Structures are given as C-alpha cells and as structure tokens.
Amino acid sequence: MGCGTSKVLPEPPKDVHLDLVKKVEPYCGYKNDIYKHFIKDDGGDAIKSGFPSPPRHTNPYASGCSPTRLEPPEPRKNRVAKYRAKFDPRVTAKYDIKALIGRGSFSRVVRVEHKATKQPYAIKMIETKYREGREVCESELCVLRRVRHTNIIQLIEVFETQERVYMVMELATGGELFDRIIAKGSFTERDATRVLQMVLDGVKYLHTLGITHRDLKPENLLYYHPGMDSKIMITDFGLASARKKGDDCLMKTTCGTPEYIAPEILVRKPYTNSVDMWALGVISYILLSGTMPFEDDNRTRLYRQILKGKYSYSGEPWPSVSNLAKDFIDRLLTVDPADRMTALQALKHPWVVSMAASSSMKNLHRSISQNLLKRASSRCQSTKSAQSTRSSRSTKSNKSRRVRERELRELNLRYQQQYNG
C-alpha cells in the first residue's frame, strides 16, 4: 500500500558529529567478495522502485529517490533502447535490458536478464555525480556487500564508472506485504507469525553483524515471488548503519519514517539497534489490524503519541486478537529501549512459538483488509491534495520534506519539561 507513505528524513542535529565518508573503491566482483570500507552514520533518501508483478508498481529494495511513477505511453521498444543507451558496455555485454521498472531523482531501476543463464535480475543505476546519490550508494553497498541471508535482498555484483554505479540485485516479483494480505481470502495470527518469523530472522542476522536497518516498515518487506510459499525479504538499506565489531554501538543521526520512528530518536538521544525492534512493534500492530498504533496528520501530535507510547486495542479486529499477540506488541512498543525485546527474544516469545503449532485461528482478513484499504484511500487523497497545493507554488527544496531541526528541538524541550519537571 505504497500510496502516500512517504519517507521523511529529519535533518541531523547540528551538534552531532558525523564520521567522514570513505571513497568507494572500484568494484566489479560477485556477491561473495569481502567488503571492507565503512560509511558515516548518516542516511540518504530511499528509492521507491517497482516491479512488474503484480501489475501495480511496488516498492522494492532501492534507496535514494522518490516514489516510482508509471511509465508514459511510449512504445516499449523505444523505452528499452533509451535506457539501454545509458548503460555501461560492461553491463550490456552481460545483461539484456528488458524494462524500466522504477525511477527517482538520481536513479533508475531496470529489469534485466543474464545473457548466459537467462536468470532475471534488477539493476539499480545510481547517478553518483550527485552527493545524495553517492551517500545512498555507499550506504547500501556497505551493507549489502556484507550480508547473505535468505530474508535479505541479495546483491549479485556491482559495476562502477566515474558518474554511475550499477547494482545488480535479486529480482523480487511477489509484491508488497500488505498487497498480498488484501489479495488473500484468509489471514490469521498464525499467518502473521510466519511473516514475523522471517523478518525477525533477518533482523537478528543484521544486528549480529552490527547493522541497524533504521527504516523497517511494511513497504520495505517484499515477497520474492507470487507463489503462496514465497519468502519475505527485507529491502531498502539507504538509511542503514553498519558498524565494525567493537565499534561504538550508539547512533545519533535522526532519520526514519515518522510513524515508525522510535521515541529515543525523536528526543535526540544516542540509540542502539533497538530502534528496529520498535519499528517491528508498529509493523506487528498493523499486521494484525490494518491500522496504525500512532497516526496523526499533524507531525507534532504524532510525535507526542510516540513519546508517550500510548496506543489502544479498540475497534475491529482487536476483540478477536489473542492476549499473547497483544503482549508481543506491548513488549516491542516499549518507550524505554532497555525494556524492549531483542530480535532473538521476539523469536522466542510464546505467541510466536505457540502460533507455529496452531492449526485453527480466527480469520482476521475482512477487518484487516477493510482497514488497510480505508487508510490507503485516505492517504492517497491527502497526497493528491498536497500535490495540487504544491503545484501552485514555486518548487520547494528537499528540506521542505524533512523534519525540521527546530521542530525536534521544541518537541524535545516539551518532553523534558513534562517528564523531568
């Protein structure tokens, strides 16, 4: 349900020290090569790119640009030729360019086919002559070159030129998590735990490596293929933080998507990978209800809700949801990160363990689907209204889409006064 779910990248506080970015060395190796350089604790915009199945465009594993738009009514052959001409000869010698499937302010995502094996892949072409493109590219490469896990999108190989980087990645065609839920005729707590087990397993692996995703949300959880037995894959590492073993595990950069940001990030406290677990608590709440635990069009009011950690289990389908499921959510949506479950603890929670052996559960599909569709419709209308308003004004800078530092400072002051005074 990608419509209207925009990523907001708060500006880092001016008093926060950022590590220097090291130059990415030229690389054309395969996924099993060792990646040795590290990046600053800072994020970039995330690419919203899409794939052809299902027909509507989805948001896979790109980071660095705005949501994808449907292609204009131009002959397919002309479109393919247009983007093929932009690719480095080393890439076109190995891959057939099939179709443009996503695009943003400084990147393009295309579906390709390996000439020798006929295996389909996705190639993300990032314009590194732009600072934002370089930052996003380095952030993603730093993570993806280190990981190999069944529930994390896999980087296959990379081609680099002076102005562009071509990232060859697995092609996910199964669509976004909630699109699949709506399309199904049934969804139970057991189905929810199966999804969460896969995501938690991937997150546990990342945290073991010292990697914090920092932008976990349903739009970044994709099915590998359209089949019922498809695995879930974690995508979009444009805001991820990767640390060496033994490095300071605390992060300071203010970033993320508003509804999923943990309280400690909002009050600009140094934080750990527990921010991912807060986001998983939000995802779990949505997964079981189709609604958000914290939601308000006014960002300040939204942040107040998050800081208080106040949410409710009112409305459908919560009366039909087990107490164990609610306990699982409560142990993740805990304001104090020290009391929050880790990924390993979440995998061992009684709800996750017991549901794996359960055979019959109440079907929550109708209520969840209705809530998801209602929210998607509302968000799309809000987006259209905002776009209409913006079109009547002069073009705004990217800063207008970011959380203002002053806003966070004022919110932090109110928070300190309320809880310390």
C-alpha positions, 0 to 999 in steps of 0.5 A: 500500500505504497500510496502516500507513505512517504519517507521523511528524513529529519535533518541531523542535529547540528551538534552531532558529529558525523564520521567522514565518508570513505571513497568507494573503491572500484568494484566489479566482483560477485556477491561473495567478495569481502567488503571492507570500507565503512560509511558515516552514520548518516542516511540518504533518501530511499528509492521507491522502485517497482516491479512488474508483478503484480501489475501495480508498481511496488516498492522494492529494495532501492534507496535514494529517490522518490516514489516510482511513477508509471511509465508514459505511453511510449512504445516499449521498444523505444523505452528499452533502447533509451535506457539501454543507451545509458548503460555501461558496455560492461553491463550490456555485454552481460545483461539484456535490458528488458524494462524500466521498472522504477525511477527517482531523482538520481536513479533508475531501476531496470529489469534485466536478464543474464545473457548466459543463464537467462536468470532475471535480475534488477539493476539499480543505476545510481547517478553518483555525480550527485552527493545524495546519490553517492551517500545512498550508494555507499550506504547500501553497498556497505551493507549489502556487500556484507550480508547473505541471508535468505530474508535479505535482498541479495546483491549479485555484483556491482559495476562502477564508472566515474558518474554511475554505479550499477547494482545488480540485485535479486529480482523480487516479483511477489509484491508488497506485504500488505498487497498480498494480505488484501489479495488473500481470502484468509489471514490469521495470527498464525499467518502473521507469525510466519511473516514475523518469523522471517523478518525477525530472522533477518533482523537478528542476522543484521544486528549480529553483524552490527547493522541497524536497518533504521527504516523497517516498515511494511513497504520495505518487506517484499515477497520474492515471488507470487507463489503462496510459499514465497519468502519475505525479504527485507529491502531498502538499506539507504538509511542503514548503519553498519558498524565494525565489531567493537565499534561504538554501538550508539547512533545519533543521526535522526532519520526514519519514517515518522510513524515508525520512528522510535521515541529515543530518536525523536528526543535526540538521544544516542540509540542502539539497534533497538530502534528496529525492534520498535519499528517491528512493534508498529509493523506487528500492530498493523499486521494484525489490524490494518491500522496504525498504533500512532497516526496523526496528520499533524507531525507534532501530535504524532510525535507526542503519541510516540513519546508517550507510547500510548496506543489502544486495542479498540475497534475491529479486529482487536476483540478477536486478537489473542492476549499473547499477540497483544503482549508481543506488541506491548513488549516491542512498543516499549518507550524505554529501549532497555525494556524492549525485546531483542530480535532473538527474544521476539523469536522466542516469545510464546505467541510466536512459538505457540502460533507455529503449532496452531492449526485453527485461528480466527480469520482476521482478513475482512477487518484487516483488509477493510482497514488497510484499504480505508487508510490507503484511500485516505492517504492517497487523497491527502497526497493528491491534495498536497500535490495540487497545493504544491503545484501552485507554488514555486518548487520547494527544496528537499528540506521542505520534506524533512523534519525540521531541526527546530521542530525536534528541538521544541518537541524535545524541550516539551518532553523534558519539561513534562517528564523531568519537571 
